[in-house]
């Protein structure tokens, strides 16, 4: 997959390899409410789905950075 970095309430998901699932990446344990997810380069919205175990991010292009904005209470 790649890696995840974070600055404040924003996480950056670095996709460096094609996921085995082909059209999504699952981030185990990411249960904090997400406000939005978008491509870092152009802010195009990226679909995601949160479940109690973590978060699905629906994107399959490699060498991509997805910006995930967390919602703080």
NORSULWO-V732656 format. One record per pair of residues at least 12 apart in sequence whose C-alpha atoms are under 10 Angstrom apart, sorted by the first residue. I is the first residue (numbers start at 1). GAP is how many residues later the second one is. D is the distance in Angstrom with one decimal. If there is no record, write none. Layout:
# NORSULWO-V732656
i->I gap->GAP d->D
i->I gap->GAP d->D
This chain:
# NORSULWO-V732656
i->1 gap->12 d->9.1
i->1 gap->13 d->7.5
i->1 gap->14 d->5.3
i->1 gap->15 d->5.6
i->1 gap->16 d->5.0
i->1 gap->17 d->6.7
i->1 gap->18 d->6.0
i->1 gap->19 d->8.9
i->1 gap->24 d->7.9
i->1 gap->25 d->9.9
i->1 gap->61 d->8.6
i->1 gap->62 d->9.7
i->2 gap->12 d->5.2
i->2 gap->13 d->4.9
i->2 gap->14 d->4.9
i->2 gap->15 d->6.7
i->2 gap->16 d->9.6
i->2 gap->17 d->9.6
i->2 gap->60 d->9.5
i->2 gap->61 d->8.9
i->2 gap->62 d->9.6
i->2 gap->63 d->9.6
i->3 gap->12 d->7.1
i->3 gap->13 d->8.2
i->3 gap->62 d->9.7
i->4 gap->23 d->9.6
i->4 gap->61 d->9.3
i->4 gap->62 d->9.5
i->4 gap->63 d->9.8
i->5 gap->62 d->9.8
i->6 gap->61 d->9.5
i->6 gap->62 d->9.2
i->6 gap->63 d->9.7
i->7 gap->62 d->10.0
i->8 gap->61 d->9.2
i->8 gap->62 d->8.9
i->9 gap->25 d->9.6
i->9 gap->26 d->9.8
i->9 gap->59 d->8.4
i->9 gap->60 d->5.9
i->9 gap->61 d->5.2
i->9 gap->62 d->7.2
i->9 gap->63 d->7.4
i->10 gap->24 d->9.6
i->10 gap->25 d->9.9
i->10 gap->26 d->9.8
i->10 gap->27 d->9.6
i->10 gap->57 d->6.7
i->10 gap->58 d->5.6
i->10 gap->59 d->4.5
i->10 gap->60 d->6.0
i->10 gap->61 d->9.2
i->11 gap->23 d->10.0
i->11 gap->26 d->9.3
i->11 gap->54 d->9.9
i->11 gap->55 d->8.2
i->11 gap->56 d->5.9
i->11 gap->57 d->5.0
i->11 gap->58 d->6.4
i->11 gap->59 d->7.6
i->12 gap->25 d->9.5
i->12 gap->26 d->9.8
i->12 gap->27 d->9.5
i->12 gap->28 d->8.1
i->12 gap->52 d->9.9
i->12 gap->53 d->6.3
i->12 gap->54 d->5.7
i->12 gap->55 d->4.7
i->12 gap->56 d->6.2
i->12 gap->57 d->8.8
i->13 gap->12 d->9.8
i->13 gap->14 d->9.5
i->13 gap->24 d->9.8
i->13 gap->26 d->9.5
i->13 gap->27 d->9.4
i->13 gap->44 d->9.6
i->13 gap->51 d->8.1
i->13 gap->52 d->5.5
i->13 gap->53 d->5.0
i->13 gap->54 d->6.4
i->13 gap->55 d->7.4
i->14 gap->26 d->9.9
i->14 gap->48 d->8.7
i->14 gap->49 d->7.2
i->14 gap->50 d->6.0
i->14 gap->51 d->4.6
i->14 gap->52 d->6.6
i->14 gap->53 d->8.9
i->15 gap->44 d->9.1
i->15 gap->45 d->8.3
i->15 gap->46 d->7.6
i->15 gap->47 d->5.5
i->15 gap->48 d->5.5
i->15 gap->49 d->5.2
i->15 gap->50 d->6.2
i->15 gap->51 d->7.9
i->16 gap->45 d->8.7
i->16 gap->46 d->5.2
i->16 gap->47 d->4.7
i->16 gap->48 d->6.9
i->16 gap->49 d->8.7
i->17 gap->43 d->9.0
i->17 gap->44 d->8.3
i->17 gap->45 d->5.4
i->17 gap->46 d->7.1
i->17 gap->47 d->9.3
i->18 gap->41 d->9.6
i->18 gap->42 d->6.4
i->18 gap->43 d->6.8
i->18 gap->44 d->5.6
i->18 gap->45 d->8.9
i->19 gap->40 d->9.2
i->19 gap->41 d->6.8
i->19 gap->42 d->8.9
i->19 gap->43 d->8.5
i->20 gap->40 d->9.6
i->21 gap->37 d->10.0
i->21 gap->39 d->8.6
i->22 gap->36 d->9.3
i->22 gap->37 d->8.3
i->22 gap->38 d->5.8
i->22 gap->39 d->8.9
i->23 gap->33 d->9.9
i->23 gap->34 d->8.6
i->23 gap->35 d->5.8
i->23 gap->36 d->5.5
i->23 gap->37 d->4.7
i->23 gap->38 d->8.4
i->24 gap->23 d->9.4
i->24 gap->24 d->8.8
i->24 gap->31 d->10.0
i->24 gap->32 d->6.4
i->24 gap->33 d->5.4
i->24 gap->34 d->4.1
i->24 gap->35 d->5.2
i->24 gap->36 d->6.0
i->24 gap->37 d->9.7
i->25 gap->23 d->9.4
i->25 gap->30 d->8.2
i->25 gap->31 d->5.7
i->25 gap->32 d->5.2
i->25 gap->33 d->6.4
i->25 gap->34 d->7.1
i->25 gap->35 d->7.8
i->26 gap->22 d->9.5
i->26 gap->23 d->9.5
i->26 gap->24 d->9.6
i->26 gap->27 d->9.6
i->26 gap->28 d->7.0
i->26 gap->29 d->5.7
i->26 gap->30 d->4.5
i->26 gap->31 d->6.3
i->26 gap->32 d->8.7
i->27 gap->23 d->9.5
i->27 gap->26 d->8.8
i->27 gap->27 d->5.6
i->27 gap->28 d->5.2
i->27 gap->29 d->6.4
i->27 gap->30 d->7.7
i->28 gap->23 d->9.8
i->28 gap->24 d->9.6
i->28 gap->25 d->6.2
i->28 gap->26 d->4.5
i->28 gap->27 d->6.6
i->28 gap->28 d->8.7
i->29 gap->22 d->9.5
i->29 gap->23 d->8.2
i->29 gap->24 d->5.7
i->29 gap->25 d->4.5
i->29 gap->26 d->7.5
i->30 gap->20 d->8.1
i->30 gap->21 d->9.0
i->30 gap->22 d->8.7
i->30 gap->23 d->7.5
i->30 gap->24 d->4.5
i->30 gap->25 d->5.7
i->30 gap->26 d->9.2
i->31 gap->19 d->6.9
i->31 gap->20 d->7.2
i->31 gap->21 d->6.3
i->31 gap->22 d->6.8
i->31 gap->23 d->5.1
i->31 gap->24 d->6.7
i->32 gap->18 d->8.8
i->32 gap->20 d->9.6
i->32 gap->22 d->8.6
i->32 gap->23 d->9.2
i->32 gap->38 d->6.9
i->32 gap->39 d->7.5
i->32 gap->40 d->8.4
i->33 gap->17 d->7.9
i->33 gap->22 d->9.6
i->33 gap->36 d->9.0
i->33 gap->37 d->6.0
i->33 gap->38 d->5.6
i->33 gap->39 d->7.7
i->33 gap->40 d->9.1
i->34 gap->14 d->8.9
i->34 gap->15 d->9.3
i->34 gap->16 d->8.2
i->34 gap->21 d->9.2
i->34 gap->34 d->7.0
i->34 gap->35 d->6.0
i->34 gap->36 d->4.4
i->34 gap->37 d->5.5
i->34 gap->38 d->8.8
i->35 gap->33 d->7.7
i->35 gap->34 d->5.5
i->35 gap->35 d->5.3
i->35 gap->36 d->5.1
i->35 gap->37 d->8.9
i->36 gap->12 d->8.5
i->36 gap->31 d->8.2
i->36 gap->32 d->6.0
i->36 gap->33 d->5.3
i->36 gap->34 d->7.3
i->36 gap->35 d->8.5
i->37 gap->20 d->8.3
i->37 gap->21 d->9.9
i->37 gap->29 d->6.7
i->37 gap->30 d->5.6
i->37 gap->31 d->4.4
i->37 gap->32 d->6.3
i->37 gap->33 d->8.9
i->38 gap->27 d->8.7
i->38 gap->28 d->5.6
i->38 gap->29 d->5.3
i->38 gap->30 d->6.6
i->38 gap->31 d->8.6
i->39 gap->20 d->9.6
i->39 gap->25 d->7.5
i->39 gap->26 d->6.2
i->39 gap->27 d->4.6
i->39 gap->28 d->5.9
i->39 gap->29 d->8.8
i->40 gap->24 d->8.0
i->40 gap->25 d->5.6
i->40 gap->26 d->5.4
i->40 gap->27 d->5.4
i->40 gap->28 d->9.1
i->41 gap->23 d->8.4
i->41 gap->24 d->7.5
i->41 gap->25 d->8.4
i->41 gap->26 d->9.1
i->43 gap->23 d->8.8
i->43 gap->24 d->8.2
i->44 gap->22 d->9.5
i->44 gap->23 d->10.0
i->45 gap->21 d->9.3
i->45 gap->22 d->9.5
i->46 gap->12 d->6.7
i->46 gap->13 d->7.0
i->46 gap->20 d->7.8
i->46 gap->21 d->9.0
i->46 gap->22 d->9.2
i->47 gap->12 d->7.7
i->48 gap->20 d->9.7
